[in-house]
Amino acid sequence: MNGWTNYETWHVAATIGNYENLYRIAKRSSSYSNFVKRMSQFGLQSTPDGVKYSSKKVKRKELTSLIKSFKEV
């Protein structure tokens, strides 16, 4: 899981990093919670493999840090 707390968090991070459209949405988001809200507006509730973006298992703080790192690039 490459340093992520659990599978769900790792999987969401990998999905965001591997899909250009998701990366762009994440880059424009202020936090992971904001990313989840934006995804919901597009009718997207989960990754292509079925991990729900709003799952309690997904560590929002870790993914917010990931999203903030996109802005540094």
DSSP file (Angstrom, degrees, kcal/mol; ACC not computed):
  #  RESIDUE AA STRUCTURE BP1 BP2  ACC     N-H-->O    O-->H-N    N-H-->O    O-->H-N    TCO  KAPPA ALPHA  PHI   PSI    X-CA   Y-CA   Z-CA
    1    1 A M    >         0   0    0      0, 0.0     3,-2.3     0, 0.0     5,-0.1   0.000 360.0 360.0 360.0  11.0    0.0    0.0    0.0
    2    2 A N  T 3   -     0   0    0      1,-0.3     3,-0.1     3,-0.1     0, 0.0   0.785 360.0 -42.2  48.8  42.2    3.1    2.2   -0.5
    3    3 A G  T 3  S+     0   0    0      1,-0.3    -1,-0.3     2,-0.1     2,-0.2   0.356 103.9 129.3  91.6  -6.8    2.8    4.1    2.8
    4    4 A W    <   -     0   0    0     -3,-2.3    -1,-0.3     1,-0.1     3,-0.0  -0.510  66.8-119.0 -80.5 153.3   -0.9    4.6    2.9
    5    5 A T  S    S-     0   0    0     -2,-0.2     2,-0.3    -3,-0.1    -1,-0.1   0.865  84.5  -9.0 -61.3 -40.5   -2.9    3.6    6.0
    6    6 A N  S  > S-     0   0    0     -5,-0.1     4,-2.4     1,-0.1     5,-0.2  -0.922  75.5 -91.0-152.8 174.5   -5.1    1.1    4.2
    7    7 A Y  H  > S+     0   0    0     -2,-0.3     4,-3.3     1,-0.2     5,-0.2   0.910 118.6  53.9 -58.7 -46.2   -6.2   -0.4    0.9
    8    8 A E  H  > S+     0   0    0      1,-0.2     4,-2.3     2,-0.2    -1,-0.2   0.909 111.2  44.6 -60.3 -44.5   -9.1    2.0    0.4
    9    9 A T  H  > S+     0   0    0     48,-0.3     4,-2.4     2,-0.2    -1,-0.2   0.931 115.5  47.8 -65.6 -45.6   -7.0    5.1    0.9
   10   10 A W  H  X S+     0   0    0     -4,-2.4     4,-2.8     1,-0.2    -2,-0.2   0.924 111.9  50.5 -58.6 -45.5   -4.2    3.8   -1.3
   11   11 A H  H  X S+     0   0    0     -4,-3.3     4,-2.5     2,-0.2    -2,-0.2   0.914 111.0  47.1 -64.1 -44.3   -6.7    2.8   -4.0
   12   12 A V  H  X S+     0   0    0     -4,-2.3     4,-2.7    -5,-0.2     5,-0.2   0.931 113.4  49.4 -62.9 -44.0   -8.4    6.2   -4.1
   13   13 A A  H  X S+     0   0    0     -4,-2.4     4,-2.2     1,-0.2    -2,-0.2   0.920 112.6  47.4 -60.0 -44.1   -5.0    7.9   -4.3
   14   14 A A  H  X S+     0   0    0     -4,-2.8     4,-1.4     2,-0.2    -1,-0.2   0.890 111.6  50.9 -65.4 -39.4   -3.8    5.6   -7.1
   15   15 A T  H  X S+     0   0    0     -4,-2.5     4,-1.1     2,-0.2     3,-0.4   0.933 110.4  48.2 -64.3 -46.2   -7.1    6.2   -9.0
   16   16 A I  H  < S+     0   0    0     -4,-2.7     3,-0.4     1,-0.2     7,-0.3   0.904 114.2  47.8 -60.2 -40.9   -6.8   10.0   -8.7
   17   17 A G  H  < S+     0   0    0     -4,-2.2    -1,-0.2    -5,-0.2    -2,-0.2   0.717 113.6  46.6 -73.3 -20.8   -3.2    9.8   -9.9
   18   18 A N  H  < S+     0   0    0     -4,-1.4     2,-0.6    -3,-0.4    -1,-0.2   0.523 100.9  66.8-102.5  -7.0   -3.9    7.5  -12.8
   19   19 A Y     X  -     0   0    0     -4,-1.1     4,-2.6    -3,-0.4     3,-0.4  -0.952  67.8-153.0-118.8 114.2   -6.9    9.2  -14.4
   20   20 A E  H  > S+     0   0    0     -2,-0.6     4,-2.4     1,-0.2     5,-0.2   0.861  95.0  51.4 -53.5 -43.3   -6.2   12.6  -15.9
   21   21 A N  H  > S+     0   0    0      2,-0.2     4,-2.0     1,-0.2    -1,-0.2   0.900 111.8  46.4 -64.8 -39.9   -9.7   13.9  -15.4
   22   22 A L  H  > S+     0   0    0     -3,-0.4     4,-2.9     2,-0.2    -2,-0.2   0.900 110.7  53.3 -68.1 -40.2   -9.8   12.9  -11.7
   23   23 A Y  H  X S+     0   0    0     -4,-2.6     4,-2.8    -7,-0.3    -2,-0.2   0.916 109.0  49.4 -59.1 -43.8   -6.4   14.5  -11.2
   24   24 A R  H  X S+     0   0    0     -4,-2.4     4,-1.3     2,-0.2    -1,-0.2   0.900 111.9  47.7 -64.4 -41.0   -7.6   17.7  -12.7
   25   25 A I  H  < S+     0   0    0     -4,-2.0     4,-0.4     2,-0.2     3,-0.3   0.929 113.5  48.2 -64.3 -44.7  -10.7   17.7  -10.4
   26   26 A A  H >< S+     0   0    0     -4,-2.9     3,-1.5     1,-0.2    -2,-0.2   0.910 107.6  55.2 -61.7 -42.6   -8.5   17.0   -7.4
   27   27 A K  H 3< S+     0   0    0     -4,-2.8    -1,-0.2     1,-0.3    -2,-0.2   0.810 109.5  47.4 -62.2 -29.7   -6.1   19.7   -8.3
   28   28 A R  T 3< S+     0   0    0     -4,-1.3    -1,-0.3    -3,-0.3     2,-0.3   0.444  96.7  95.1 -89.8  -1.0   -9.0   22.2   -8.4
   29   29 A S    <   -     0   0    0     -3,-1.5     3,-0.1    -4,-0.4     4,-0.0  -0.640  66.2-147.4 -93.2 149.1  -10.3   21.0   -5.0
   30   30 A S  S    S-     0   0    0     -2,-0.3     2,-0.3     1,-0.2    -1,-0.1   0.689  80.4  -7.8 -85.9 -20.0   -9.4   22.6   -1.7
   31   31 A S  S  > S-     0   0    0      1,-0.1     4,-2.0    36,-0.1    -1,-0.2  -0.950  77.6 -93.3-161.5 173.5   -9.6   19.3    0.2
   32   32 A Y  H  > S+     0   0    0     28,-0.3     4,-2.6    -2,-0.3     5,-0.2   0.895 124.4  55.7 -66.2 -37.8  -10.5   15.7   -0.2
   33   33 A S  H  > S+     0   0    0      1,-0.2     4,-2.0     2,-0.2    -1,-0.2   0.900 107.8  48.8 -60.0 -39.8  -14.0   16.4    1.1
   34   34 A N  H  > S+     0   0    0      2,-0.2     4,-2.4     1,-0.2    -1,-0.2   0.886 109.3  53.0 -66.0 -38.8  -14.4   19.1   -1.6
   35   35 A F  H  X S+     0   0    0     -4,-2.0     4,-2.6     2,-0.2    -2,-0.2   0.922 108.1  50.3 -60.2 -45.3  -13.2   16.5   -4.2
   36   36 A V  H  X S+     0   0    0     -4,-2.6     4,-2.2     1,-0.2    -2,-0.2   0.905 110.3  50.4 -61.2 -41.9  -15.9   14.0   -3.0
   37   37 A K  H  X S+     0   0    0     -4,-2.0     4,-1.7     2,-0.2    -1,-0.2   0.922 111.3  47.8 -62.0 -44.8  -18.5   16.8   -3.3
   38   38 A R  H  X S+     0   0    0     -4,-2.4     4,-1.0     1,-0.2    -2,-0.2   0.910 110.7  51.1 -63.5 -42.4  -17.3   17.6   -6.9
   39   39 A M  H ><>S+     0   0    0     -4,-2.6     5,-2.7     1,-0.2     3,-0.7   0.904 107.5  53.9 -62.1 -40.0  -17.3   13.9   -7.8
   40   40 A S  H ><5S+     0   0    0     -4,-2.2     3,-1.6     1,-0.2    -1,-0.2   0.872 101.6  58.6 -61.5 -37.7  -20.9   13.6   -6.5
   41   41 A Q  H 3<5S+     0   0    0     -4,-1.7    -1,-0.2     1,-0.3    -2,-0.2   0.794 106.8  48.4 -62.7 -27.6  -22.0   16.5   -8.7
   42   42 A F  T <<5S-     0   0    0     -4,-1.0    -1,-0.3    -3,-0.7    -2,-0.2   0.392 121.9-109.9 -90.6   2.0  -20.8   14.4  -11.7
   43   43 A G  T < 5S+     0   0    0     -3,-1.6     2,-0.7     1,-0.2    -3,-0.2   0.676  75.8 135.7  78.8  17.7  -22.6   11.4  -10.4
   44   44 A L      < +     0   0    0     -5,-2.7    -1,-0.2    -6,-0.2    -2,-0.2  -0.886  18.0 161.6-104.9 113.4  -19.4    9.6   -9.5
   45   45 A Q        +     0   0    0     -2,-0.7     8,-2.2     1,-0.1     9,-0.6   0.599  61.5  17.8-104.7 -16.8  -19.6    7.9   -6.2
   46   46 A S  B    S-A   52   0A   0      6,-0.3     6,-0.3     7,-0.1    -1,-0.1  -0.952  81.5 -87.6-151.8 166.7  -16.8    5.4   -6.4
   47   47 A T    >   -     0   0    0      4,-2.6     3,-2.2    -2,-0.3    -2,-0.1  -0.252  53.6 -97.7 -67.9 165.3  -13.6    4.4   -8.2
   48   48 A P  T 3  S+     0   0    0      0, 0.0    -1,-0.1     0, 0.0    -2,-0.0   0.780 127.9  54.1 -56.7 -25.1  -13.9    2.1  -11.3
   49   49 A D  T 3  S-     0   0    0      2,-0.1    -2,-0.0   -38,-0.1   -38,-0.0   0.384 125.0-101.6 -92.3   3.9  -13.2   -0.8   -9.0
   50   50 A G  S <  S+     0   0    0     -3,-2.2     2,-0.6     1,-0.3     0, 0.0   0.550  70.4 143.5  95.7   8.3  -15.9    0.1   -6.5
   51   51 A V        -     0   0    0    -43,-0.1    -4,-2.6     1,-0.0    -1,-0.3  -0.735  51.5-127.2 -81.0 120.3  -14.2    1.8   -3.6
   52   52 A K  B >   -A   46   0A   0     -2,-0.6     3,-1.6    -6,-0.3    -6,-0.3  -0.482   3.4-141.6 -71.6 132.1  -16.6    4.5   -2.5
   53   53 A Y  T 3  S+     0   0    0     -8,-2.2    -1,-0.2     1,-0.3    -7,-0.1   0.818 103.8  49.3 -60.4 -30.6  -15.0    8.0   -2.3
   54   54 A S  T 3  S+     0   0    0     -9,-0.6    -1,-0.3   -18,-0.1    -8,-0.1   0.320  80.8 136.8 -93.4   8.1  -17.1    8.7    0.8
   55   55 A S    X   -     0   0    0     -3,-1.6     3,-1.1     1,-0.2    -4,-0.0  -0.241  60.1-132.5 -56.6 139.6  -16.2    5.4    2.6
   56   56 A K  T 3  S+     0   0    0      1,-0.2    -1,-0.2     3,-0.1     4,-0.1   0.728 106.4  64.3 -64.7 -21.2  -15.4    5.8    6.3
   57   57 A K  T 3  S+     0   0    0      2,-0.1     2,-0.4     3,-0.0   -48,-0.3   0.754  80.7  93.3 -74.1 -24.6  -12.3    3.7    5.6
   58   58 A V  S <  S-     0   0    0     -3,-1.1     2,-1.1    -6,-0.2     3,-0.1  -0.579  79.6-133.0 -74.0 124.4  -10.8    6.3    3.3
   59   59 A K     >  -     0   0    0     -2,-0.4     4,-1.8     1,-0.2     3,-0.3  -0.681  19.7-169.8 -83.8 100.8   -8.5    8.6    5.3
   60   60 A R  H  > S+     0   0    0     -2,-1.1     4,-2.5     1,-0.2   -28,-0.3   0.843  81.7  57.6 -61.7 -37.8   -9.5   12.1    4.3
   61   61 A K  H  > S+     0   0    0      1,-0.2     4,-1.9     2,-0.2    -1,-0.2   0.913 107.6  47.5 -62.5 -42.1   -6.6   13.8    5.9
   62   62 A E  H  > S+     0   0    0     -3,-0.3     4,-1.7     1,-0.2    -1,-0.2   0.909 114.3  46.3 -64.5 -41.8   -4.1   11.7    3.9
   63   63 A L  H  X S+     0   0    0     -4,-1.8     4,-2.5     2,-0.2    -2,-0.2   0.813 107.5  56.5 -74.8 -28.9   -5.9   12.4    0.7
   64   64 A T  H  X S+     0   0    0     -4,-2.5     4,-2.6     2,-0.2    -1,-0.2   0.908 106.7  51.1 -64.1 -40.5   -6.2   16.1    1.5
   65   65 A S  H  X S+     0   0    0     -4,-1.9     4,-1.7     2,-0.2    -2,-0.2   0.904 109.8  50.1 -61.5 -40.7   -2.4   16.2    1.8
   66   66 A L  H  X S+     0   0    0     -4,-1.7     4,-1.0     2,-0.2    -2,-0.2   0.945 110.9  48.5 -60.6 -48.6   -2.1   14.5   -1.6
   67   67 A I  H >X S+     0   0    0     -4,-2.5     4,-0.8     1,-0.2     3,-0.7   0.898 109.9  51.6 -60.9 -41.8   -4.4   17.0   -3.2
   68   68 A K  H >X S+     0   0    0     -4,-2.6     3,-0.6     1,-0.2     4,-0.6   0.844 103.5  59.2 -65.2 -31.9   -2.5   19.9   -1.6
   69   69 A S  H >< S+     0   0    0     -4,-1.7     3,-0.7     1,-0.2     4,-0.5   0.784  95.7  63.5 -67.6 -25.1    0.7   18.4   -3.1
   70   70 A F  H X< S+     0   0    0     -4,-1.0     3,-0.9    -3,-0.7    -1,-0.2   0.841  97.1  57.0 -65.2 -32.5   -0.7   18.7   -6.6
   71   71 A K  H << S+     0   0    0     -4,-0.8    -1,-0.2    -3,-0.6    -2,-0.2   0.715  98.7  60.7 -72.6 -20.9   -0.9   22.5   -6.2
   72   72 A E  T <<        0   0    0     -3,-0.7    -1,-0.2    -4,-0.6    -2,-0.2   0.664 360.0 360.0 -79.4 -17.0    2.9   22.6   -5.5
   73   73 A V    <         0   0    0     -3,-0.9    -1,-0.2    -4,-0.5    -2,-0.2   0.454 360.0 360.0 -83.0 360.0    3.7   21.1   -8.9
